[in-house]
């Protein structure tokens, strides 16, 4: 187990305030979070700027995602495991249709899917545009467009 920190990044700043931290988090979950472009916590959306590996912890640097807002989606129901929602990304709208919810038995399988450029659902191929971890709903979200 290790430590993960989310720190606030501001252009030109020499300090990076600690926003959130997780002690005793598995490296596989850290890798999943490194793969995400966005981080949602306490109703706020952050955009990842970079990740770092430091001697005592892993770090995700984020900034406020001023052009993004949280969605009013409910927490998915179903079997226990790592949940990844595939949502259809459409520009100029905030209505991202739920295409499919995947439930993986372990973080490695979830990581492989979350990092993939393409997934298959509804009998078609979907190309990744971004990914996020929505901590408020305990769900990863894979945004994609149909190919």
C-alpha positions as CSV (number, residue, x, y, z in Angstrom):
1,X,0.0,0.0,0.0
2,X,1.1,3.5,-0.7
3,X,0.0,7.1,-0.6
4,X,-1.7,9.2,-3.3
5,X,-2.1,12.9,-3.2
6,X,-4.1,15.3,-5.3
7,X,-2.5,18.7,-5.4
8,X,-3.8,22.0,-6.9
9,X,-1.7,23.2,-9.9
10,X,-1.6,26.9,-10.7
11,X,0.4,28.2,-13.7
12,X,3.5,30.0,-12.4
13,X,3.1,29.0,-8.8
14,X,5.8,27.5,-6.8
15,X,3.5,25.9,-4.3
16,X,1.0,23.2,-4.9
17,X,-1.6,23.0,-2.1
18,X,-2.7,19.5,-1.0
19,X,-6.4,19.0,-1.9
20,X,-6.9,15.3,-1.0
21,X,-4.8,12.4,0.0
22,X,-5.3,8.6,0.3
23,X,-3.1,6.6,2.6
24,X,-2.9,2.9,2.1
25,X,-4.1,2.9,-1.5
26,X,-3.1,0.1,-3.9
27,X,-0.7,0.9,-6.7
28,X,-3.2,-0.6,-9.2
29,X,-5.8,1.9,-8.1
30,X,-3.2,4.7,-8.4
31,X,-2.5,3.6,-12.0
32,X,-6.3,3.7,-12.7
33,X,-6.5,7.2,-11.4
34,X,-3.4,8.2,-13.4
35,X,-5.3,7.2,-16.5
36,X,-8.1,9.6,-15.8
37,X,-8.3,13.1,-17.4
38,X,-10.8,14.4,-14.8
39,X,-11.4,13.9,-11.0
40,X,-14.7,14.6,-9.4
41,X,-14.9,15.0,-5.6
42,X,-17.3,16.8,-3.3
43,X,-19.4,18.1,-6.3
44,X,-16.4,19.8,-8.0
45,X,-14.7,18.9,-11.3
46,X,-10.9,19.0,-11.6
47,X,-8.8,18.5,-14.7
48,X,-5.6,16.6,-14.5
49,X,-2.5,18.5,-15.6
50,X,0.1,15.9,-14.8
51,X,1.2,13.0,-12.6
52,X,4.3,12.4,-10.6
53,X,6.1,9.6,-8.8
54,X,7.8,10.9,-5.7
55,X,9.9,9.0,-3.2
56,X,7.2,8.7,-0.6
57,X,4.0,9.0,-2.7
58,X,2.2,9.3,-6.0
59,X,0.8,12.7,-7.0
60,X,-1.9,13.9,-9.4
61,X,-1.8,17.6,-10.2
62,X,-5.2,19.1,-11.0
63,X,-6.7,22.4,-11.7
64,X,-10.3,23.6,-11.6
65,X,-12.1,22.5,-14.7
66,X,-13.9,25.8,-15.2
67,X,-15.8,24.7,-18.4
68,X,-17.0,21.5,-16.8
69,X,-19.7,20.8,-14.2
70,X,-20.9,17.7,-12.3
71,X,-23.8,15.7,-13.7
72,X,-26.8,14.7,-11.6
73,X,-26.4,11.0,-12.4
74,X,-27.2,8.4,-9.7
75,X,-24.7,5.9,-8.4
76,X,-24.9,2.8,-10.5
77,X,-26.5,-0.3,-9.0
78,X,-25.4,-3.9,-9.6
79,X,-22.7,-6.4,-8.8
80,X,-19.7,-5.4,-6.7
81,X,-16.5,-4.6,-8.5
82,X,-14.9,-1.8,-10.3
83,X,-17.6,0.1,-12.3
84,X,-16.8,1.8,-15.6
85,X,-19.6,3.6,-17.4
86,X,-19.3,4.1,-21.2
87,X,-21.0,7.4,-22.1
88,X,-21.5,8.9,-25.5
89,X,-19.7,12.1,-25.7
90,X,-21.4,14.8,-27.8
91,X,-19.9,18.3,-28.2
92,X,-21.9,21.3,-27.1
93,X,-24.2,19.4,-24.8
94,X,-24.1,18.1,-21.3
95,X,-26.3,15.1,-22.0
96,X,-24.0,12.1,-22.2
97,X,-26.1,9.1,-22.8
98,X,-25.2,6.0,-20.8
99,X,-24.3,3.3,-23.4
100,X,-23.2,0.5,-21.1
101,X,-22.0,-0.1,-17.6
102,X,-19.1,-2.5,-17.2
103,X,-18.3,-4.2,-13.9
104,X,-14.9,-5.7,-13.6
105,X,-13.8,-8.1,-10.9
106,X,-10.5,-6.4,-10.4
107,X,-8.7,-3.1,-11.0
108,X,-6.3,-4.6,-13.7
109,X,-9.2,-5.5,-16.0
110,X,-10.8,-2.1,-15.4
111,X,-7.4,-0.3,-16.1
112,X,-7.0,-2.1,-19.4
113,X,-10.5,-1.0,-20.5
114,X,-10.2,2.5,-19.2
115,X,-6.9,3.0,-21.1
116,X,-8.1,1.5,-24.3
117,X,-8.5,3.8,-27.3
118,X,-11.5,1.7,-28.4
119,X,-14.2,-0.3,-26.7
120,X,-17.1,-2.3,-28.1
121,X,-20.7,-1.9,-26.9
122,X,-24.2,-2.0,-28.5
123,X,-22.7,-3.9,-31.4
124,X,-20.3,-1.0,-32.4
125,X,-16.9,0.4,-31.8
126,X,-16.5,3.5,-29.5
127,X,-13.4,5.8,-29.5
128,X,-12.3,7.3,-26.2
129,X,-12.3,11.0,-25.8
130,X,-11.6,11.2,-22.1
131,X,-11.9,9.4,-18.8
132,X,-12.7,10.4,-15.3
133,X,-13.1,9.1,-11.8
134,X,-16.3,10.3,-10.2
135,X,-15.6,9.7,-6.5
136,X,-18.9,11.0,-5.5
137,X,-20.6,8.1,-7.4
138,X,-17.7,5.6,-6.9
139,X,-17.5,5.1,-10.7
140,X,-15.1,5.6,-13.5
141,X,-16.5,7.1,-16.7
142,X,-15.2,6.4,-20.2
143,X,-16.4,9.1,-22.7
144,X,-16.4,8.0,-26.3
145,X,-17.8,8.7,-29.7
146,X,-19.1,6.0,-32.1
147,X,-16.8,5.1,-34.9
